[in-house]
Amino acid sequence: MCFHKHIRRGAALLCVFGLLLYSLTGTAYAEETAEEKQACAAALILRMSEQVSSSTMQDVGRGLRARLDAKGYTEAVIEQKDAERLRIVIPSISESVEEIQDWLTVCPQILFLDADGNTVLSNSDIRDVREECGPIYPGGFEENYIAFSFTREGIERFRSATERAAAAEPPNNIIAIVLDGEIISAPTVTQAIESDECIVHGSFTAEDTKNLASTIKFGLLPVTLQCEEVSIGALDQITGDLFRADGKSVFAGRLNTVVEVLQRFGSLLRSLFAIRE
């Protein structure tokens, strides 16, 4: 009879030891896995090449917002630190932080190309860009479009390029508008355009024209950006919303788990260790 009691007690001790071991290592593994999943946030501090006005800072912020949204980082947060710096927090990155730095700090490039790929106009030929909504032609329906304003040199270059394109046979009678290597429009040219403005329209939503205009305007600003600081890790660590002091919260969490396990199986332990007279 005593022999069976010892076996029962030994088996109970093994069960308890296994449960405690699981509560410690299993919880630790779960915590590490969660931390690994969270360790994909990034915070970047971007510095302007010079101190800028508040309106220019807003234009830079809109341009960065458009670029982030275009890359799928719609949850990213942009905040101004001072007159020269912006802080960007991306909760979850899907590429290397080096790649993010590249496309955030490199100036957007807008090009007007002819059918042979020759550059007709570039950033320096554009004076302004804005998003608009209204009829393109008299009596037409309202649609979203982008309006470019050219410099004096740009007006002449655009007139000459459209004159050549209008004289060409299809499909070479086009002028393509390319943003960062992607064609956003390639309209057919039927006559030389001598106006100081150019309208680009198509199947654009209001959000499309807003993002395109903000990105292009960003490339026209007289500033450059440099990444001053980068932080990578769990989102709570980057934002400072939650802090862990020397792992105390981790230990406390594991200790609470052990206590919970003991309480949950308390009745089982009492029944296993009970000695019937």
C-alpha positions in Angstrom: 0.0 0.0 0.0 2.8 2.4 0.9 4.6 1.4 -2.3 1.6 2.6 -4.4 1.4 5.8 -2.4 5.0 6.6 -3.2 4.4 5.9 -6.9 1.4 8.2 -6.8 3.4 10.9 -5.1 6.3 10.5 -7.5 4.0 10.7 -10.5 2.4 13.8 -9.0 5.8 15.5 -8.5 6.7 14.8 -12.1 3.4 16.3 -13.3 4.0 19.4 -11.2 7.6 19.7 -12.3 6.5 19.4 -15.9 3.8 22.0 -15.5 6.1 24.4 -13.8 8.8 23.9 -16.5 6.2 24.5 -19.2 4.9 27.6 -17.6 8.4 29.0 -17.5 9.9 27.9 -20.8 6.6 27.9 -22.7 5.8 31.4 -21.6 9.3 32.6 -22.3 9.1 31.1 -25.8 5.7 32.8 -26.4 7.1 36.1 -25.2 10.2 35.9 -27.4 8.1 35.0 -30.3 5.8 37.9 -29.8 8.8 40.2 -29.4 10.3 38.9 -32.6 7.1 39.6 -34.4 6.9 43.1 -32.9 10.6 43.8 -33.7 9.8 45.0 -37.2 8.9 48.6 -36.4 11.2 51.4 -37.4 11.6 55.1 -36.5 13.6 57.5 -38.7 14.6 61.1 -38.0 15.1 63.0 -41.2 17.0 66.3 -41.3 16.5 69.1 -43.9 19.5 70.5 -45.7 18.5 73.9 -44.2 16.0 75.5 -41.9 12.7 75.9 -43.8 9.5 77.8 -43.3 6.4 76.1 -41.8 4.7 75.9 -45.2 7.7 74.2 -46.8 7.9 71.8 -43.9 4.2 71.0 -44.4 4.9 70.4 -48.1 7.7 68.0 -47.2 5.4 66.2 -44.8 2.8 65.8 -47.5 5.3 64.5 -49.9 6.6 61.9 -47.4 3.0 61.0 -46.6 2.3 60.3 -50.2 5.4 58.2 -50.6 4.6 56.2 -47.5 1.0 55.6 -48.6 2.2 54.6 -52.1 4.4 51.9 -50.5 1.6 50.6 -48.3 2.7 52.2 -45.1 -0.6 53.9 -44.4 -0.3 53.5 -40.7 3.0 55.4 -40.5 3.1 58.5 -38.4 5.0 61.7 -39.3 5.7 64.3 -36.6 7.7 67.5 -36.7 10.5 67.6 -34.1 11.8 71.1 -34.8 12.4 73.5 -37.7 14.8 71.1 -39.5 13.7 67.6 -38.5 10.9 65.2 -39.0 10.3 61.9 -37.2 8.7 59.0 -39.0 7.4 55.9 -37.2 6.5 52.9 -39.2 4.7 50.2 -37.1 5.6 47.3 -39.4 8.2 47.3 -42.1 8.2 44.9 -45.0 11.6 45.7 -46.4 15.1 46.6 -45.1 15.5 50.0 -43.3 18.2 50.8 -45.9 15.7 50.5 -48.7 13.2 52.7 -46.8 15.9 55.4 -46.2 16.7 55.4 -50.0 13.2 56.1 -51.2 12.3 58.5 -48.4 15.4 60.7 -48.8 15.9 60.5 -52.6 14.3 63.5 -54.4 11.2 62.4 -56.5 12.1 62.7 -60.2 9.4 63.9 -62.7 10.3 63.6 -66.4 8.4 64.4 -69.6 9.7 62.0 -72.3 9.1 61.8 -76.0 8.4 58.5 -77.8 12.1 57.9 -78.2 12.7 58.2 -74.4 14.4 61.6 -74.7 13.9 64.0 -71.7 11.7 66.9 -72.7 11.2 68.4 -69.2 12.5 67.6 -65.7 12.0 68.9 -62.1 13.9 72.1 -62.9 11.4 73.1 -65.7 8.4 72.8 -63.4 7.3 75.8 -61.4 4.4 74.4 -59.6 1.9 71.5 -59.5 -1.5 71.2 -58.0 -4.5 68.8 -57.9 -7.7 70.0 -59.4 -11.3 68.8 -60.1 -13.5 70.1 -62.8 -14.4 69.8 -66.5 -11.4 69.5 -68.8 -13.3 70.8 -71.8 -16.2 73.3 -72.0 -19.4 71.5 -71.2 -17.5 68.4 -70.1 -18.0 66.4 -66.9 -16.0 66.9 -63.8 -12.9 64.8 -63.3 -9.8 64.8 -61.2 -6.6 66.0 -62.9 -3.1 67.5 -62.2 -2.1 70.9 -63.5 1.6 71.7 -64.1 3.0 75.2 -64.4 6.2 75.6 -66.2 9.2 78.0 -65.9 10.0 80.3 -68.8 12.6 77.8 -70.1 10.1 75.0 -69.6 7.4 76.7 -71.7 9.7 76.9 -74.7 11.0 73.3 -74.3 7.4 72.0 -74.0 6.2 73.9 -77.0 9.1 72.6 -79.1 8.6 69.0 -77.9 4.8 69.0 -78.5 5.3 70.5 -81.9 7.6 67.6 -82.9 5.2 65.0 -81.3 2.2 66.4 -83.2 4.0 66.0 -86.5 4.9 62.4 -85.8 2.9 59.4 -86.9 1.1 57.3 -84.3 2.1 55.8 -81.9 5.1 58.2 -81.7 2.9 61.3 -81.3 3.0 61.1 -77.4 4.6 62.8 -74.5 4.9 60.5 -71.5 4.9 61.9 -67.9 7.0 59.6 -65.7 7.3 59.8 -61.9 10.2 57.9 -60.3 10.4 55.5 -63.3 6.6 54.9 -63.5 4.5 56.3 -66.3 1.5 58.1 -64.9 0.2 59.4 -68.2 1.1 59.2 -71.9 -1.3 61.5 -73.8 -1.4 61.8 -77.6 -0.3 65.2 -78.9 -2.3 66.7 -81.8 -0.9 70.2 -81.8 1.9 72.3 -80.3 1.1 73.6 -76.8 2.3 77.1 -76.1 0.6 77.5 -72.8 2.5 77.8 -69.5 0.3 75.0 -68.1 -0.2 71.4 -68.8 -3.1 69.3 -67.6 -2.7 65.6 -67.0 -6.0 63.6 -66.6 -7.2 60.0 -66.7 -8.8 57.6 -64.4 -7.6 59.4 -61.3 -9.4 59.5 -58.0 -9.2 62.6 -55.8 -6.7 60.6 -53.6 -4.6 59.8 -56.6 -4.2 63.4 -57.7 -3.6 64.5 -54.2 -0.8 61.9 -53.7 0.7 62.6 -57.1 0.7 66.3 -56.7 2.2 66.1 -53.2 5.0 63.7 -54.4 5.9 65.9 -57.4 5.8 69.1 -55.3 8.1 67.4 -52.9 10.6 67.0 -55.7 10.4 70.7 -56.5 11.3 71.9 -53.1 14.7 73.6 -52.6 15.7 71.2 -49.8 17.3 67.7 -49.5 16.8 65.2 -46.8 19.3 63.2 -44.8 18.6 60.4 -42.4 20.0 61.4 -39.1 18.9 58.5 -36.9 17.3 55.1 -37.2 15.8 52.9 -34.6 14.5 49.4 -35.1 12.7 47.1 -32.7 9.4 46.5 -31.0 6.9 49.3 -31.5 6.4 50.0 -27.8 10.2 50.3 -27.3 10.5 52.7 -30.2 7.6 55.0 -29.2 8.4 54.8 -25.6 4.8 54.0 -24.7 5.9 50.9 -22.7 9.1 50.3 -20.9 10.7 47.2 -19.4 13.1 47.8 -16.6 15.9 45.2 -16.6 13.5 42.4 -17.5 11.5 42.9 -14.2 8.1 42.9 -16.1 9.1 39.7 -17.9 10.0 38.0 -14.6 6.8 39.3 -13.0 4.7 37.9 -15.9 6.3 34.5 -15.6 5.9 34.4 -11.8 2.2 35.3 -12.2 1.9 32.4 -14.7 3.5 30.0 -12.2 1.1 31.1 -9.4 -1.8 30.8 -11.7 -0.8 27.2 -12.6 -0.4 26.3 -9.0 -3.8 27.7 -8.1 -5.4 26.0 -11.1 -4.1 22.6 -10.2 -4.3 23.0 -6.4 -7.2 20.8 -6.1 -5.6 18.1 -8.2 -2.4 18.2 -6.0 -4.5 17.9 -2.8 -6.3 14.9 -4.2 -3.1 13.2 -5.4 -1.2 13.8 -2.1 -4.2 12.9 0.1 -3.4 10.0 2.4 -6.3 7.8 3.1 -6.1 6.2 6.5 
